[in-house]
Every structure is written in C-alpha cells, then in structure tokens.
C-alpha cells in the first residue's frame, strides 16, 4: 500500500494543485454537476449537496489516495480536481482521474495538471504505473492522455449507455519507463 497522507501543493504556470479547503465546495458542486462533466464521467444524476460537502471535507485525511483541487492561478478559482486512487497491489499501480468544470476548460489546465501530478507521483513514490479509464467519445481527454505518454491497454466494450448509444471505455496505462521518456 502507498501512503499518501502528505498532501502536497504543486505549482505550475497556469494552475496550483492543493489540498481542498471549505471554500472549494461550492465550485466543486458546480463542476461535478456540469452537463459536460456528467457526460464524460458517465454520471446520470446530479450529486446531492450534503453528500458533496461531506465528501470534500474528508479528502485531506485519506491515507490511501490523493485528491487535490485544481486552482486557476489568474482568477484564484477552483476549476476541478485531480485524483490518484485505487491502489492495485499486484501491479503496484494506482488509478488517475481528472475533472475540470466549464470555467477551466480549453485553457491548457488539463495538460499542466497531468504533468504536475504525474511528475509528483513518479518522483515521490515507487509506483510502477498509473492507470486510467476514458470513454471513447471523450476525444479531448484521450488526446491529452496520449500526449503525456499513456498507451491503450484494453477496451471494455459497450461499458456505458449514453443517449441510446453504447460507448466503449478505453483503459490506458502510463508506466514509469514511458513517463521518463516523455520528460
């Protein structure tokens, strides 16, 4: 098991990744209930406010995962989150996920966030790889993942039903070796 009790603050040119604070809850509620976010995460119902409040109030005490707020440096507004979770002991890997709401899209925040968090994980842990899943219709995210070195590992056919269509889930992996090559 990886101990992720220490929650870093990571500084980029466009974003800061930091532990959550109470003031982030309203903007995170807005982010996770954004129609585009709901589509690309496969969510079918809005999240309950009380659940969201409790969820974000407990992110900083989790020892087996790392949840950080993505903050736009210019506006000082929280625009999303990045998460490293779901430790796989056999593969000595963890899962990656990112969520960026409407106020943070199309500004390069996703690419910078990914580079910051992956550099942190591969520098300060001995994980062998990071995994993720992305729905096939999320072309923007898929492109960014490939750009930072993730490769397709497998496909879960017809994993999500969206507006009457079945959507595949692409399972991708970034090994420590591929991460080093992209640096």
N, C-alpha and C positions, 0 to 999 in steps of 0.2 A: 504494500500500500504506500502511496505517496502522501506525504504530509504537506498540505497546502494551507496551514493555519496562518502563515505570514501572508498578508495581503499587500502587495506592492502598489506603488503609484508609478506609472510608466509615462514618460513624457515624449511626445512626438512633435512634429512641426505643426500639425493640424489638430491633434487630439491629445487629451490626457486620459489615461486609463487609471481609475482609482476605486477604492472601496466605496460602496454605496453609503449615502447619507439620507436622512429622513426627507430632505428637500427633493430628492430624486423620484420619490414615489409617484407624484402626480404626472411627471413627464414619462415615467416608465409605463404607467397605466395607459396614457395616450399612445405610446409606442406599440405596446403589445395588442392594443385594440384597433390599430391602424389596419384598414382593409388589405393593403398590400402585404403587410407583415403576416396577417392572419392567413392569407392565401399561401404564401411561401413557407409557412410553418405547418400548414395542414390543420390549423385551428378552425373549428366550425362555430364556436360560440365565444362571445366576449368574456373576459375574465372578471370575476366578482371583485369589487373594490376591497372588501375586507380581506379576501384571500391574498390579493396583490400586496396590500400593506404588510400583512404578516410575513409573506414570502421575502420581501426586500429587507425587512427589519432583521431577518435571520441570516442573510447571505454572508456577513462578515465573520460569523462564528463557525462556519462549516470548515472542518478539517480535511475533508476528502475531495474538495472541489474549490475552484477559484472563479468567483463571479466578480466582474469589475464593470463599473459604469464607464461608458464612452462619453466624454465631455468635449464639445466643440470649444477649442481654445478661444476663438474670436468672440463668440456670444456667451460663453460660460454656461451653455445649456446642455443638459444631459440628453443625448440623442439616441442612446441604445445601450446594449450590454454585450460583453464577450464572456464566454463561459468555457472553462476546462473542467470536465466531469467524467463520470462513469469509467473508473479505473478498471482495466482488464489485466488481471494478474498474469494470465498465461502469456499474453503478448507484451506485457509491460508497457501498456499504452493507455491513453485517455482520449476522450471524445472532445471535439471542438464544436462550438456553435456561436453564432453572432446574430444579433438582431439590431437593425438600425431603422428608426422611425422616419417619418416623412421629412422632418426638419434636418435630417442628417444625410439624406441620400444625394448621390451624384456629386459629391464633394471630395472623393478620394479617402473618406474616413475609413471605409471597409478595408482597403488595402493597407493603409497605415496601421490600423488596429491589428490586423492579422500579423504583420511583420513585427510589431512591438510584442505581442503576446507569444508568438512562436519563438522569437529570439529569447524572451524571458524563460519560457519553459525548457527549451533545449540548452540554455546556459546554466540554469539553476536546478534542474532535475536530471536524472539519468534515464528518463523515459526513452524508449526505443522508437516510438512513433506516436503520431496524433491521427485520429480518425475523424471522419465526419460523414453525414448523410445530407444530400441535397436533392430536392425534387427536380426531375428532368426539365420542367418548364421554367425553372429559375436560372435562365441563361446568364444573367449578370453575375450571380454568385458563382456559378460553375466556372466562368471565365477567370474570376479573381482567384479561385482556389487553384486552378491550373497554373496561373501566373506565379504563385508563390511556391509551386512545387508539388502539390497534391496530384496523385495519379489515381485513375479509376481502378478499384479493386474488385467490385462486383456490382450487380444490379438486382434490386428487388423489384420484380415485375409487378405492375398494377398495384402499387403499395398505397395509393391514395385515390379516392374518388373525388374529383373536383368538377362541379357543374356538368355532371353526367359523363365525364371522361375519366378513364383510368390513367394515372400518372405513375411512371416508374420512379423509384428512389435510387440515386447513384451513391454508392458507398466508396469513399475516397480515403486515401492514406498518404501521409507525409512521413517518411522515415527520417531519422536523424541524418542519414547519409545524403538524402535529397535536399534536406534543409541546408546542410553545409555547402552543397553545390550551388545553391541559389544565393548564397551570401557572397 
